Amino acid sequence: MLDQNMAGFMMSMDPQAVVMHSQEKAKVPLSGGGPKRTDYIKKFGGTNETVEGTATASTQPITTMMLKNIPCRKSQEEVMLTIDEEGFGGRYDFFYLPRDVKFRANLGYAFINFITPEDC
């Protein structure tokens, strides 16, 4: 009796409906599984360039530098003291020395933002 009901059910199913249902499943976007592609030009705007490709007069000068090859056992205070002793004390407003918390050591590089381009 059950076999006849199943046979009747299978006979009443439209083959095109089954195909359409499987196609609808294929259209469902997959979540996760890869890097997200962000259009940063759309999100934050393009560069400030004219038609000729030259920069406009409203661009700000670069005052940030990356320091490399810092000994890993130096602390942020020691590196800042060395920079101040070299004559740059009071000439920068931002200093970042990333650290590896597991090994209690810096990563060997730092970023420093000077106040004026001449100090840089």
C-alpha positions in Angstrom: 0.0 0.0 0.0 2.9 2.3 0.8 4.6 1.5 -2.4 1.5 2.4 -4.4 1.2 5.8 -2.6 4.9 6.5 -3.3 4.5 5.5 -6.9 1.5 7.8 -7.2 3.4 10.6 -5.5 6.4 10.2 -7.9 4.1 10.1 -10.9 2.3 13.3 -9.8 5.6 15.3 -9.5 6.4 17.5 -12.4 10.0 17.0 -13.6 10.4 20.6 -14.5 9.4 21.6 -11.0 12.2 19.4 -9.6 14.7 21.1 -12.0 13.5 24.6 -11.0 13.8 23.8 -7.3 17.4 22.6 -7.8 18.2 25.8 -9.7 16.7 27.9 -7.0 19.0 26.2 -4.5 22.0 26.9 -6.7 21.2 30.7 -6.7 21.4 30.9 -2.9 24.7 32.8 -2.1 27.2 30.9 0.0 28.0 32.5 3.3 31.7 32.6 4.4 34.2 30.5 2.5 36.4 33.2 1.1 37.7 36.8 1.4 35.3 39.6 1.2 36.0 42.0 -1.6 35.5 45.6 -0.5 35.5 48.4 -3.1 37.5 50.9 -1.1 37.2 53.6 -3.8 33.4 53.4 -3.6 33.6 53.3 0.2 36.1 56.1 0.9 36.3 57.9 -2.4 39.0 58.1 -5.0 42.3 59.9 -5.0 42.6 63.7 -5.3 43.9 63.8 -8.9 43.2 66.0 -11.8 42.5 64.9 -15.3 46.2 65.2 -16.3 47.1 62.8 -13.5 49.0 65.4 -11.3 48.1 65.8 -7.6 46.0 68.8 -6.6 47.4 71.5 -4.3 45.1 70.4 -1.5 47.0 67.2 -0.8 48.7 67.0 2.6 52.5 66.3 2.9 53.5 62.9 4.2 54.9 63.1 7.7 54.7 59.5 8.8 57.8 57.2 8.7 58.4 53.6 9.3 61.4 52.7 11.4 62.8 49.2 10.6 65.4 46.8 12.2 64.6 47.8 15.8 66.1 45.2 18.2 63.3 43.0 19.4 64.1 43.4 23.2 63.8 47.2 23.1 60.7 48.6 24.8 58.7 51.5 23.5 60.2 53.8 26.1 63.7 52.9 25.1 63.1 53.5 21.4 61.4 56.8 22.1 64.3 57.9 24.4 66.8 57.1 21.6 64.7 59.1 19.1 64.6 62.0 21.6 68.4 61.8 22.2 68.9 62.1 18.4 67.3 65.5 18.5 63.7 64.7 17.6 62.2 65.2 21.0 58.9 67.1 20.8 58.9 66.9 17.0 56.5 64.0 16.8 52.9 63.5 17.9 52.4 59.7 17.4 54.6 56.7 18.0 53.6 53.1 17.6 55.8 50.0 18.3 53.8 46.8 17.9 54.6 44.0 20.3 54.2 40.3 20.3 52.5 39.6 23.7 53.4 35.9 23.7 57.1 36.5 23.5 57.1 40.0 25.1 59.1 41.5 22.3 58.5 44.1 19.7 58.1 43.1 16.0 61.2 45.0 14.9 59.5 48.0 13.3 57.7 51.2 14.4 55.7 54.0 13.0 56.3 57.6 13.9 54.3 60.7 12.8 56.2 64.0 12.8 54.5 67.3 13.2 56.1 69.0 10.2 57.5 67.5 6.9 60.8 69.1 7.6 61.3 67.0 10.7 60.5 63.9 8.7 
